Amino acid sequence: MTSITLAIATSFIITFLVIPVIIKFSKKKKKMMDTPGRRKIHKKTTPSLGGIAIFMGFFISLIIWMPIDGFQDFKFILAGVSIIFVVGMRDDIVPLKPIYKLLGQLIAASMVIILTSIGLNSFYGLFGVYELPELVSYLLTIFTIIVVTNSFNLIDGLDGLAGTIATIALSTFGIWFFLVGETLTALLALSMVGAVVAFLTFNWEPSKIFMGDTGALVIGFLFSVLAINFIDFNYQLPDTSPYKFEASITTAICIIIIPLFDTLRIFILRLSKKQSPFTPDKNHMHHALMRLGLTHSQTAIALGALNISYIVLAIVCYKLDDAIFLPLILVFSIILSLTLDFLIIRKLNRS
């Protein structure tokens, strides 16, 4: 526990000290600034490489506090995170074509899947399916990593939101892994929490810096790895464990629900309008809440509270299996989305 606490403190301090340096340096380099645009909410030019400080705090903290055997266990995960970091930083400075960003993510994901034991090898009884063929397992794991990584990147659209969601989800994973005795995985998750909280002190409205793809892709990639690890490890816990959730898959979804729900919702909305699901717009959940009159801070708090509500629901329903709990979550999410759309339409009709 001491090493975890020190790791959190170390990552916080390093990130907190590095960010002012990045802000000062970025203001001298136009390519390191995010300028306002048609699809952007912010109204002033802002440094966009906060992810460098997050990565430095996270990585240096692990170097100091993670035991040598921990690095042996996680070296390929950290290598994958490093690849994602380079891809994100390159895109923030000189935008990459989407195909090159995807290629970098595929390389990082493949490294983790092939060189570690991390993977979705089973549906754990969902839809009556258990063990998956090796090729299906590989493709499903790749798909999951890519979707989760990019869905988190998509919610990084206003002050404080991505940092708030990251803090909640990573803290949940970290605490759970600590409780079940996986202290090294807990250290991995909670080291990032320290860095993200430090970043939030500069990113809260009015924001002095953005995390950019440098930070959002790294955190999203870590989300995906932790979620897959959670699904597999939770399933293998003995039934007598007080920390076991019967619905491994759905519980993981609840922990990272905001980026997943927002991505699914936005894709459905675009397809319903006969648009490409990849066409950028201002129909994300945070855009919708701001149309209802909420500020950046209020929107971040509202979506953070919603994320916590899903996690609490998962804890309350820990005895339900995926076959029951997943449909329940889907129905709840659909009602939530329809309610949000109804409120927006009603406000537009009144104005």
WOCORZI-V170156 format. One record per run of one state. SS is the DSSP state (a for helix, b for strand, c for the rest). FROM is the first residue (numbers start at 1). LEN is the number of residues. Records with the same first field share a line. If there is no record, write none. Layout:
SS = FROM-LEN / FROM-LEN
This chain:
c = 1-1 / 27-3 / 35-11 / 48-2 / 66-2 / 94-4 / 116-6 / 123-3 / 129-2 / 132-2 / 155-6 / 180-3 / 204-5 / 210-2 / 237-11 / 256-1 / 273-12 / 292-4 / 317-5 / 351-1
a = 2-25 / 30-3 / 50-16 / 68-26 / 98-18 / 126-3 / 134-21 / 161-19 / 183-21 / 212-25 / 248-8 / 257-16 / 285-7 / 296-21 / 322-29
b = 33-2 / 46-2 / 122-1 / 131-1 / 209-1
